[in-house]
Amino acid sequence: MKKICFVLVLNNVLSYTPLSPGLLSKKDTSLKDYFSQFYDVSVNYLRDKDNVDYLVLPEPFAPFDNENNLPIIKVPSKFFLTKDFEKIKEYIDDYFKENDDK
């Protein structure tokens, strides 16, 4: 199973800035719950960066240090903010279709 990590938090030296606080609430596990049906999912890049195969980034996204040079799947930010998981999944699936054939 493909291991993906949703990068939704930036380390801005003094603190961490979430893309959308609602998505990162410990009470709201909807993102992880939905995608766990299809992938091995992490929503904590800082903890799991050494244990995943792909990063899923909202676009646009602030400059990001991809420490392990993992492949990045870019998805428009609006789909994260509106919790349109089906649309996010389309972007992820399209990425795999295009890159698994190579």
C-alpha positions, 0 to 999 in steps of 0.5 A: 500500500502506498504511504502518503503524508498530507503536509498541512503544517509549516514550520516557520521557525518560531511556531507551526502554521496550519493550512486549516486549523479545522483539518488538523483538529484532533477531533476531526479525523475525517481527512485521515479516515477517508484516505485510509481506505485507499492508502497508508496515511499520515497527517504529521509530516514532522513525525513521519517524514522518514516513513512515507513514500509520497507527500501531498501538498496543497498548492499554493504552498509556502516554500517547503524543505523536502528533506528526504526529496520525496515525490510531491503530489500537488493539490489545489488548496481549495479542496482541503479548505472545503474538505472535498476529499473526492477531488483530492483523491482524483489528483492523487490517483491521476499522479499515480496513473501518470507516474506508475507507467514510467 
